[in-house]
Amino acid sequence: YGPRSPGDGIKQLIGIAPGCLLALQLSCSGVNAPTVSQDLEFITALEDAQRDRPSQLSSTSRIAPEAEPGMELVVHGRAFAADGRTPLVDAIVFAYHADREGTYDRRGSPAHSWRLKGWARTGADGRFEFHTIRPGPYPGRKVAAHIHLTLFIADGAGYHAGGLLFEDDPLVSAAE
């Protein structure tokens, strides 16, 4: 839903130890990627998810319910404008990830229903926080565990930040 090259200032590899907090910073550039090169099914699901967004958001939110099995995780982030210095105020951060078994949806649910998802609104300093669990890697595939983040700014533009990876995940390659 927008650029995600290293020049976008998005830190994607996260070092974490059990019980530690996860911290990241995001910044967006002023250019959206053309939708023609995107997965239209994904874009439709993303738009549907945004229609389900709660009307009241704070800078702290929950992705996985408290009763969700898995290792607790807190993601702290800060969103910046394209200059990498100006905090993005009132931006919406949408996050989703798989459960500890590596699945996104309940059996029988449509693809991209993203059972574990949440939204936060950045504060005056661009900060946001998500409480969740550490996701698992996809079952039967060599795809590292990750958390997806999309940033929506005041003018409605959306920027997909890719997947946040865990440094201690054996499926993360040196290139990532």
N, C-alpha and C positions, 0 to 999 in steps of 0.2 A: 504494500500500500504506500510505497514511497521508497526513497533511497535507503540502502543499508550497506554501503561500502564503508571500509575502515575510515575514510575521510569524514564520515558523518558524525564522528565523535561518539560512537556507541561502543561501550565496553561490553564485549560479549562473553569473555571467558572469566568465570568467577571461581576464585579459590575459596574453599569452605571446609571446615572441620565439623564433625557432629556437634550440634548444640550452638554453633556460631551463627551470627547474623550474616546476611548476604547484602552487599552494598554495590550499587552501580550508579552510573550517571548516563543520561541520554541527552543528545542534542539533535535537533532536526535541521535540515537544510530547506531552502525555499522551493524545491522542485519535487513534484510528485512523479513517480514512474508511470508510464502509460499503462492503462488497464488491459490493453490487448495482450501484453506479455504475461498477464497474471492468470491464475486459475479462477475462472468465473464461478465455479461452484464454491470455492473458498470465499471469494468476495461476497457472494450472496449470503453465505453463512455469517460472515463478519457483519454485514449490514443488518441481518436479522438479529444477531446478538446485540447490536447497538440499540435496536428498537426495544429490547428487553431490559435495557440499562435502567437501574433505579433512578428516580427523579432527584433524590437527595444523596449526594456523595460527600465524603470527607476525605482527608488526605491519608487516612488509615482504613484499610479494608481487609476483608477475608476472601480468599479464593476457595480453599478446602474447608468444609464444615469442621467444627472442633472434634466431632466424633470420627472423622475420616482416619482410617488406619495409615500410619506412616510416621516418619521422622519429622517433627515440627521444624518449620523453617520460617524465618522472617526476612523479607526482601525490603531493603531500604533503597530508595532511588531518588534521584534529583534530575529534573528535566531542564534543559537550557535551550535558548534560541540558537539559531545557526552560528552566532558568534562564539558560542561555547562559554560565554560569561554571564549573559543575561538570563536569570531564572524565568522559566515559563510559568506564569501564574494562571490558575484555573484551567490548565490543560487536563484532559481526561486520559488516564492510563488504563488500558484494557489488558488484562493478563489472563492466560489460560494455560493449563498443562495437563498431562496425563496423571493418572493415579499411581500409586507405588508399584503397581503391576505393569505400567506402561500403556494403559488403555485410556482413551479420551471419553468414550461414550459407553453407556450401558448397552448390554446385548439387546438387539432389536431396535435401538434408537437410530435415527438417521445419522449419516456421517456429519461431522463438524457440529455436533450438538454440544460439545465441550461441557461436560458435566461439571468440571472444576474450573470455574471462571470467576473473575471479579473486576471491579472498576474502582479507581480512586481518582480524586481530583487533586491536582497539585496545589500546595499552599503558596503563600506569598514568596517563599524562598525556593519554589519549584520542587519541594520535597514531597514524597509519597511513601507509603509503606503497605506491604501486603503480608498477612499472616496466612500460612498454608502448610503444606507438607512437601517434602522433597519428592519430586516425581521419579518414576522408574523409567528405564529405557524401553523402547518398543519391544514387545515380545517377539522372539524369533528373528529379529533384525539387528544389524550392527549400527543402530542409531543411538547416540548418547542421550541420556536424560536431559531435558531442557524445559525452559519456561518461555512461552511466547509473550511478547509485549508489543502493543500498538499504542501509539501516542496520537491523540486527536487534539489539535490546537483550536483556538477560538474561532478561526475562520472556517472551521470544518475540515481542514486538510488532515489526512491521516498518514502516519509514518510507521511502517512496520519495522520493528527493531530486530527482527530475526529471533533466534533462540538463545537464551542465556544458558551457557554450559557450566558444568561443574569440573573444576580442575582435577579433582581426584577420581573422576569417572574414567575407567580403563578404556571406554569406547571413544574418548576424545583423542583425536590425532594430534600430532605435533603441529600440523599445518593449521589446525583450528585454534 
